[in-house]
Amino acid sequence: MSTRLGKLIKQKREEAGLSITQLAAITGLPIARLQDLEIGHAVGSFEVCRRLGRAFATTTSYWFVFHELWLASLVDGHFNARSQAPSISYTS
């Protein structure tokens, strides 16, 4: 059962030319968690989207990539954005 978020993660990873192992090293997320996210067996969180956004994005595109990942997770309906989203600081 692939999800919108899972498909997007796999697409961004492949576009970046990264293996799951390389993405795990960059994000600090376990390989198994990334695999589960890609096939839709795990739920994305704000923190996961933030880490993936930083891994996939250039300095100027980080917020666009993060936003795309976060929206995909919300569309998948995994959680309530108001109760899960921390406040965001726009400084790097």
WOHUKA-V404432 format. One record per residue. N is the residue number from 1. SS is DSSP state (H for helix, E for strand, L for the rest). OMEGA is omega in degrees with one decimal (* if undefined). Layout:
BEGIN
n = {N/N}
ss = {SS/SS}
omega = {OMEGA/OMEGA}
END
This chain:
BEGIN
n = {1/2/3/4/5/6/7/8/9/10/11/12/13/14/15/16/17/18/19/20/21/22/23/24/25/26/27/28/29/30/31/32/33/34/35/36/37/38/39/40/41/42/43/44/45/46/47/48/49/50/51/52/53/54/55/56/57/58/59/60/61/62/63/64/65/66/67/68/69/70/71/72/73/74/75/76/77/78/79/80/81/82/83/84/85/86/87/88/89/90/91/92}
ss = {L/L/L/H/H/H/H/H/H/H/H/H/H/H/H/L/L/L/L/H/H/H/H/H/H/H/H/L/L/L/H/H/H/H/H/H/H/H/H/L/L/L/L/L/L/H/H/H/H/H/H/H/H/H/H/H/L/L/L/L/L/H/H/H/H/H/H/H/H/H/H/H/H/H/H/L/L/L/L/L/H/H/H/H/L/L/L/L/L/L/L/L}
omega = {178.5/178.8/176.5/179.0/-179.4/178.5/-179.3/178.3/-179.5/178.8/-178.9/179.4/-179.8/177.1/179.5/-179.8/-177.0/170.8/175.7/-179.7/178.9/178.9/177.5/179.5/-179.3/-174.2/-174.8/177.4/178.3/179.0/-178.6/178.9/178.5/178.0/179.2/177.0/-177.7/-179.1/175.3/179.3/178.4/-178.8/176.1/177.5/176.8/-177.9/177.6/179.0/179.1/-179.5/179.0/177.8/178.5/-179.0/-174.5/-168.2/166.3/-179.1/-176.0/-175.9/-175.8/-174.8/177.4/179.3/178.1/-178.5/178.8/178.7/-178.4/179.1/177.9/178.7/178.2/179.3/177.4/174.6/-176.0/-177.7/179.6/-176.3/-177.2/-177.0/-174.5/-173.0/175.1/176.1/-175.0/172.9/-176.5/174.7/-179.0/*}
END
